[in-house]
Amino acid sequence: MLFALMSGVARLHAQSSPRATALADSLLRLDQKWGQAYVIGDSAFVDAFVADDWIGWFDDHRTDKPSALRELRSGAPRLLADSVDRATVRIFGDMAVVQARERNRVPDSSRAGHWETRHITDVLIRRHGRWQVLASHDSRIPNP
């Protein structure tokens, strides 16, 4: 039985095509661009990429698209830097899950700010021919 399960996993892995790899790379770039939008203040990208029914959980609070856009457009201090790495992208037809490490340099009383590290999970869905983020969960972890 275990052998049958293992061979099934190998077949799934072997079916990974260049097209699937290109799509996974494209979805990861979208997720990275979303983080960069908070560095440069690109509310137009956030408005287009975040689904109207998006829900995000960040440590101890819930947010939605209107709240995220309001905060981004408020002029409040934005991220100083953002990077997404150590990512896994899994695609299920018109849905995908991106799990990764995200590092943010956030403003504080020092000029340089400080780094925060998070584990993220973003659920993306293809609607009307374009990919949008539908749900997110970010948890802060100790800095490496």
C-alpha positions in Angstrom: 0.0 0.0 0.0 2.8 2.5 0.9 4.6 1.7 -2.3 1.4 2.5 -4.3 1.1 5.8 -2.5 4.7 6.6 -3.1 4.5 5.8 -6.8 1.4 8.0 -7.1 3.4 10.9 -5.6 6.2 10.2 -8.1 3.8 10.3 -11.0 2.3 13.6 -9.9 5.8 15.1 -9.6 6.8 13.6 -13.0 3.7 15.3 -14.6 5.1 18.8 -13.8 5.3 20.5 -17.1 7.2 23.5 -18.3 3.8 25.3 -18.6 2.9 24.5 -15.0 6.3 25.7 -13.8 5.9 28.9 -15.8 2.5 29.5 -14.2 3.8 28.8 -10.7 6.7 31.3 -11.4 4.2 33.9 -12.6 1.9 33.4 -9.6 4.9 33.8 -7.3 5.9 37.0 -9.1 2.4 38.4 -8.6 2.7 37.6 -4.8 6.0 39.3 -4.7 4.7 42.3 -6.6 1.9 42.6 -4.0 4.5 42.9 -1.3 6.4 45.6 -3.3 3.1 47.5 -3.8 3.3 48.3 0.0 6.8 49.6 -0.4 6.0 51.9 -3.3 2.4 52.7 -2.5 0.9 51.1 -5.6 -2.8 51.1 -4.5 -3.9 50.4 -8.2 -2.1 47.1 -8.2 -3.5 46.1 -4.8 -7.0 47.1 -5.9 -6.7 44.9 -9.0 -4.9 41.9 -7.4 -6.9 41.7 -4.2 -10.3 40.1 -4.7 -13.3 42.2 -3.5 -14.2 39.3 -1.1 -10.6 38.9 0.2 -10.0 38.2 3.9 -6.6 38.4 5.5 -5.5 37.3 8.9 -2.4 38.9 10.4 -1.3 37.7 13.8 -4.2 38.7 15.9 -6.4 40.7 13.6 -8.6 40.3 10.5 -8.7 42.7 7.6 -10.5 43.0 4.3 -9.9 44.8 1.0 -11.5 48.1 1.8 -9.5 48.3 5.1 -6.2 47.4 3.3 -6.8 50.0 0.6 -7.8 52.7 3.1 -4.6 52.1 5.1 -2.4 52.0 2.0 -3.9 55.3 0.6 -3.9 57.0 4.0 -0.3 58.1 3.8 0.6 56.1 6.9 4.2 54.9 6.9 4.6 52.0 4.4 7.1 49.2 4.3 10.7 50.2 3.6 11.5 46.8 2.0 9.7 43.5 1.3 11.0 40.1 0.1 9.3 36.8 -0.5 11.4 33.7 -0.7 11.4 30.0 0.3 8.2 29.7 -1.6 6.1 26.8 -2.6 3.4 27.3 -5.2 0.7 24.6 -5.7 -1.8 24.9 -8.5 -5.2 23.2 -8.5 -6.9 24.3 -11.8 -8.2 27.8 -11.2 -6.9 27.9 -7.7 -3.4 28.1 -6.3 -1.8 28.3 -2.9 1.4 30.2 -2.3 3.3 29.5 1.0 6.5 31.3 1.7 8.6 33.4 4.0 8.1 37.1 3.8 10.6 39.6 5.3 9.4 43.2 5.8 11.5 46.2 6.9 9.0 48.3 8.8 9.4 52.0 9.8 10.2 52.8 13.4 12.0 55.6 15.3 15.3 54.7 13.7 16.0 55.7 10.1 16.7 52.1 9.1 13.5 50.6 10.5 13.5 47.0 11.7 12.9 43.6 10.1 9.9 41.4 10.7 9.8 37.9 9.3 6.5 36.1 8.6 5.2 32.8 7.3 2.5 33.5 4.7 -0.1 31.5 3.0 -2.0 33.1 0.1 -4.9 31.5 -1.8 -5.2 32.7 -5.4 -8.1 32.2 -7.7 -8.5 32.7 -11.4 -11.6 34.8 -12.1 -12.7 36.3 -15.4 -9.3 35.3 -16.9 -7.0 36.9 -14.2 -5.5 35.8 -11.0 -6.5 37.4 -7.7 -5.7 36.7 -4.0 -8.8 35.5 -2.2 -7.5 34.7 1.3 -4.3 35.3 3.3 -2.8 34.3 6.6 0.4 35.8 7.9 2.1 34.8 11.1 5.1 36.6 12.6 8.0 34.3 13.4 11.4 35.1 15.0 13.9 36.8 12.8 16.6 34.4 11.5 
